[in-house]
């Protein structure tokens, strides 16, 4: 009689394999539920770090350059940073082209429109066919100051804060600035408009 009771209990009791499968399912389901809950709780904090609509609206700007005459420059704001747009003279371009890249403190063009390793020749600081136009972030690469236009030993830009001199192509020549001023992504839409960004 004892044997039949044990046999009956064994037939009705779940086997160990079924119990393990059920336990694994419950663990996976609980873990998935917890992960979804954590993601839902964290999402508002991640989302608040995205730029607001006004910043996204300035991700690119179009600038009318038709009123800029040779030898003149304007400064526009793009993503909260000043951008110099200069219509360079033939003499300014000739002076910049006469400087060998080996003589520069920073031999890299820093032009977002080109390969990151492009040399800092005057041609690589602009775009083909529009070499007279220099469009660059007007921010000193030393500490982020705003340099003065048409100043310094090279007639380009001069940062009076710490004495960085840039040439007419925006390349660092003298001073503590470690890099040339950056060229943002831009394209000429036609003869009168350029899009920055």
Buried (B, 14 or more C-beta within 10 A) or exposed (E): EEEEEEEEEEEEEEEEEEEEEEEEEEEEEEEEEEEEEEEEEEEEEEEEEEEEEEEEEBEBBEBEBEEBEEEBBBEBEBBEBBBBBBBBBEEBBEBBBEBEBEEBBBBBBBBEBBEEEBBBBBBBBBBEEBBBBBBBBBBBBBEEBBBEBBBBEBBBBBBEBEBBBBBBBBBBBBBBBEBBBBBBEBEBEEEEEBEBB
